[in-house]
Amino acid sequence: MNLRQRLGQRKPTGTPAPASLLAPRASDAAPDRYQVIKKQLHRELVGKLDLAQLEGLDENERRTQVERVARRMLVESEIRLTRPDEERLLTELLHDTFDLGPITPLLLDEEISDILVNTHRQVYVERLGKLELTPISFRDEAHLRLIIERIISRVGRRIDESTPLVDARLPDGSRVNAIIPPAAIDGPILSIRRFRRRALSIDDLLELGTLTPETAHFLTGTIRARLNMLITGGTGSGKTTLLNILSRYISDDERIVSIEDSAELQLQQPHVVRLETRPPNIEGKGIINQRDLVRNALRMRPDRIVVGEVRGDEVLDMLQAMNTGHDGSLTTLHSNGPRDALHRLENLVLMSGHNLPDRAIREQVASALDLMIHVSRMADGTRKVLSVQELLGMEGPVVTMQEIFHFVSTGIDKEGMIRGYFEATGIVPRCLERLRIAGVDVPVELFERGRKLAGAA
């Protein structure tokens, strides 16, 4: 059955279909007709095109080929569309054939950081720190499943009822998580964490009000002085972004080994070895976890080890690496605050099956880490460095820390934006001497108690 027969359409009289006939509106059946046209045209188009050959062409050549065949099919089917609807149809066909369907334009928007598909009917995005509902939807559940399978097949994964949860990565580095029934009750769910094409710099963070020039000068100095650093915060708080930015201040003459579950780091140095975990294959074999990679990294003569995020039994190996000559190593951890981060590190060690006394674990943490930075996504969508803490050692059974800088909130303005200022606590960090030995000049006056730092709002 061809497209015209599928629609049950009579031979046209020569009058083009009005634009309202194809405009997606919930109040009438027009979107059904449009989707029927697109679905059938796409099915017939795939049958006529040599997709393997088209994959080798650039974007313009592919569009030309698809347009030529699609226009011919529209003429043969005697379907009349307005020029805008025809262009829209051709664009969506191209996205469905080669890209990620209706969410393809969202991947081109630099302001969007997350794309959240809650079944085929609903697509949310996070734009500039705020969630918003888009008018985008998929044709049906099968359409969304097709796009999910296209994503994961490119990285050699599969998704089905026996394996309904999958993590993958798009060619541009964006992280993807997909869940299908029976794990997802209402239908397939797709979450995409965007990968920035342009890496942010410390100047971008200053402009966004994430931190101040004084705090930035201190933190970049601690990187050059090879202090071991842990960046903590909740989901979407900007931990990896800050890690990326601070890692730029590692010297070019150092060998860096990075370890990640899903490659997100954008290290700029010339001597970087990137390692990534691997899930089990279809037979449940071949898994490579972060602990395997951390242990292997120690045999690779690294000057520094950078772990995208510690979340399992690799934590003890990472702490031991920091304690055995790999100064200047960096990692991140999900937590609600600096003290909570210490508890989480201790719990991760215990949960991994290491039979160590609590005090022994805390001593490992206290001697391994020099600095902890806690970041947060505020209620208005902005990200802030809420606290910079220096780890001092043990006092009895407790790991002791001292806060160097913090953010003080003073309320919310009429536009719903967080108001406040960054402040020094008055404590001069013990690590200041290490910074001076490394050639980093940080004046003591920077730490005067109550000193409001530049960038107060």
Backbone hydrogen bonds, N-H to C=O, Kabsch-Sander energy under -0.5 kcal/mol:
donor,donor_aa,acceptor,acceptor_aa,energy
6,R,2,N,-2.4
7,L,3,L,-1.7
8,G,4,R,-0.9
9,Q,4,R,-1.9
21,L,18,P,-1.6
22,L,18,P,-0.5
22,L,19,A,-1.4
23,A,19,A,-1.2
25,R,23,A,-0.5
28,D,25,R,-0.9
32,D,29,A,-0.7
33,R,29,A,-1.6
34,Y,30,A,-2.4
35,Q,31,P,-2.8
36,V,32,D,-2.4
37,I,33,R,-2.4
38,K,34,Y,-2.7
39,K,35,Q,-3.0
40,Q,36,V,-2.5
41,L,37,I,-2.5
42,H,38,K,-2.7
43,R,39,K,-2.1
44,E,40,Q,-2.4
45,L,41,L,-2.5
46,V,42,H,-2.5
47,G,43,R,-1.3
48,K,44,E,-1.1
48,K,45,L,-0.7
49,L,45,L,-1.8
51,L,49,L,-1.1
54,L,50,D,-2.1
55,E,51,L,-2.1
56,G,52,A,-0.5
56,G,53,Q,-0.9
57,L,54,L,-2.0
62,R,58,D,-2.5
63,R,59,E,-2.5
64,T,60,N,-2.2
65,Q,61,E,-2.2
66,V,62,R,-2.8
67,E,63,R,-2.9
68,R,64,T,-2.2
69,V,65,Q,-2.1
70,A,66,V,-3.0
71,R,67,E,-2.9
72,R,68,R,-1.7
73,M,69,V,-2.1
74,L,70,A,-2.3
75,V,71,R,-2.3
76,E,72,R,-2.6
77,S,73,M,-2.0
78,E,74,L,-0.6
78,E,75,V,-1.1
79,I,74,L,-1.9
81,L,79,I,-0.5
86,E,82,T,-2.5
87,E,83,R,-2.4
88,R,84,P,-2.5
89,L,85,D,-2.6
90,L,86,E,-2.4
91,T,87,E,-2.4
92,E,88,R,-2.4
93,L,89,L,-2.2
94,L,90,L,-2.1
95,H,91,T,-2.1
96,D,92,E,-2.6
97,T,93,L,-2.2
98,F,94,L,-2.3
99,D,94,L,-0.7
99,D,95,H,-1.4
101,G,95,H,-1.7
103,I,100,L,-1.3
104,T,101,G,-1.8
106,L,103,I,-0.6
107,L,103,I,-1.1
107,L,104,T,-0.8
108,L,105,P,-1.1
109,D,106,L,-1.1
110,E,108,L,-0.8
112,I,109,D,-1.4
113,S,126,E,-2.8
114,D,126,E,-1.0
115,I,192,I,-2.5
116,L,124,Y,-3.1
117,V,115,I,-0.6
117,V,190,L,-3.6
118,N,116,L,-0.8
118,N,122,Q,-2.1
119,T,117,V,-1.1
119,T,188,P,-1.0
122,Q,119,T,-1.0
124,Y,116,L,-3.2
125,V,132,E,-2.3
126,E,114,D,-2.2
127,R,125,V,-0.6
127,R,130,K,-3.0
128,L,111,E,-1.6
128,L,126,E,-0.5
130,K,127,R,-1.6
132,E,125,V,-2.5
134,T,123,V,-2.6
138,F,120,H,-3.2
144,L,140,D,-1.6
145,R,141,E,-2.5
146,L,142,A,-2.1
147,I,143,H,-1.7
148,I,144,L,-2.5
149,E,145,R,-2.7
150,R,146,L,-1.9
151,I,147,I,-2.0
152,I,148,I,-2.3
153,S,149,E,-2.0
154,R,150,R,-0.9
154,R,151,I,-0.6
155,V,152,I,-1.0
156,G,153,S,-1.2
157,R,152,I,-2.6
160,D,163,T,-1.3
166,V,178,A,-2.3
168,A,176,V,-2.6
170,L,174,S,-2.6
173,G,170,L,-2.3
175,R,193,R,-2.0
176,V,168,A,-2.7
177,N,191,S,-2.7
178,A,166,V,-2.6
179,I,189,I,-2.4
180,I,164,P,-1.8
183,A,180,I,-1.2
184,A,180,I,-0.9
185,I,183,A,-0.7
187,G,184,A,-0.6
189,I,179,I,-3.2
190,L,117,V,-2.1
191,S,177,N,-2.9
192,I,115,I,-2.8
193,R,175,R,-2.6
194,R,113,S,-2.7
194,R,192,I,-0.7
196,R,194,R,-0.6
199,A,197,R,-0.7
205,L,201,S,-1.5
206,L,202,I,-1.9
207,E,203,D,-2.3
208,L,204,D,-2.2
209,G,205,L,-0.7
209,G,206,L,-0.7
210,T,205,L,-2.4
211,L,205,L,-0.7
216,A,212,T,-2.8
217,H,213,P,-2.4
218,F,214,E,-2.0
219,L,215,T,-2.8
220,T,216,A,-2.7
221,G,217,H,-1.4
222,T,218,F,-1.8
223,I,219,L,-1.4
224,R,220,T,-1.8
225,A,221,G,-2.0
226,R,223,I,-1.5
227,L,222,T,-2.5
229,M,329,S,-2.3
230,L,371,L,-2.2
231,I,331,T,-2.4
232,T,230,L,-0.5
232,T,373,I,-3.2
233,G,333,L,-1.3
237,S,234,G,-1.7
242,L,238,G,-2.4
243,L,239,K,-2.5
244,N,240,T,-2.7
245,I,241,T,-2.2
246,L,242,L,-2.8
247,S,243,L,-2.1
248,R,244,N,-0.6
248,R,245,I,-1.1
249,Y,246,L,-1.9
250,I,247,S,-1.7
254,E,251,S,-1.3
256,I,254,E,-0.6
256,I,271,H,-2.4
257,V,304,R,-2.2
258,S,256,I,-0.5
258,S,273,V,-2.6
259,I,306,V,-2.7
260,E,275,L,-1.6
272,V,270,P,-0.7
273,V,256,I,-3.0
274,R,272,V,-0.6
275,L,258,S,-2.7
275,L,273,V,-0.5
277,T,260,E,-2.1
278,R,288,I,-2.5
281,N,285,K,-3.5
284,G,281,N,-2.2
288,I,278,R,-2.8
293,L,289,N,-1.7
294,V,290,Q,-2.8
295,R,291,R,-2.5
296,N,292,D,-2.2
297,A,293,L,-2.5
298,L,294,V,-1.3
299,R,296,N,-1.6
300,M,297,A,-1.9
303,D,255,R,-2.8
304,R,255,R,-1.8
306,V,257,V,-2.6
307,V,305,I,-0.5
307,V,330,L,-2.2
308,G,259,I,-3.0
308,G,306,V,-0.5
310,V,332,T,-2.5
315,V,312,G,-1.7
317,D,313,D,-0.5
318,M,314,E,-2.3
319,L,315,V,-2.5
320,Q,316,L,-2.5
321,A,317,D,-2.1
322,M,318,M,-2.0
323,N,319,L,-1.3
324,T,320,Q,-0.6
324,T,321,A,-0.9
326,H,321,A,-1.6
327,D,325,G,-0.9
328,G,226,R,-0.7
329,S,326,H,-0.8
330,L,305,I,-1.4
331,T,229,M,-1.4
332,T,307,V,-0.7
333,L,231,I,-2.0
335,S,233,G,-1.4
341,A,337,G,-2.1
342,L,338,P,-1.4
343,H,339,R,-1.6
344,R,340,D,-2.4
345,L,341,A,-2.5
346,E,342,L,-2.1
347,N,343,H,-2.5
348,L,344,R,-2.6
349,V,345,L,-1.9
350,L,346,E,-2.0
351,M,347,N,-3.1
352,S,348,L,-1.3
353,G,350,L,-1.5
354,H,349,V,-1.3
355,N,353,G,-0.5
356,L,354,H,-1.7
361,I,357,P,-1.8
362,R,358,D,-2.4
363,E,359,R,-2.5
364,Q,360,A,-1.8
365,V,361,I,-2.2
366,A,362,R,-2.9
367,S,363,E,-2.1
368,A,364,Q,-1.7
369,L,365,V,-2.4
370,D,228,N,-2.0
371,L,228,N,-1.9
372,M,389,Q,-3.0
373,I,230,L,-2.4
374,H,387,S,-2.7
375,V,232,T,-2.8
375,V,373,I,-0.6
376,S,384,K,-2.2
378,M,376,S,-0.7
378,M,382,T,-3.5
381,G,378,M,-1.9
384,K,376,S,-2.4
385,V,210,T,-2.6
386,L,374,H,-1.5
386,L,384,K,-1.1
387,S,374,H,-1.5
388,V,405,F,-2.3
389,Q,372,M,-3.2
390,E,402,Q,-2.9
391,L,370,D,-1.8
392,L,400,T,-2.7
393,G,400,T,-1.0
395,E,398,V,-2.8
398,V,395,E,-1.4
400,T,393,G,-2.8
400,T,398,V,-0.5
402,Q,390,E,-2.2
404,I,388,V,-3.4
405,F,388,V,-1.0
406,H,423,E,-2.2
407,F,386,L,-2.0
408,V,421,Y,-3.5
409,S,407,F,-0.6
410,T,419,R,-2.8
411,G,419,R,-1.0
413,D,417,M,-2.5
416,G,413,D,-1.9
419,R,411,G,-3.3
421,Y,408,V,-2.3
423,E,406,H,-2.9
424,A,451,R,-2.1
425,T,404,I,-2.2
428,V,426,G,-0.5
432,L,429,P,-1.3
433,E,430,R,-0.9
435,L,431,C,-1.7
436,R,432,L,-2.0
437,I,433,E,-2.3
438,A,434,R,-1.5
439,G,436,R,-1.4
440,V,435,L,-3.0
441,D,439,G,-0.6
442,V,440,V,-0.8
446,L,443,P,-1.6
447,F,444,V,-2.2
448,E,445,E,-1.6
450,G,424,A,-1.6
451,R,448,E,-1.9
453,L,422,F,-2.7
456,A,453,L,-0.8
457,A,420,G,-3.5
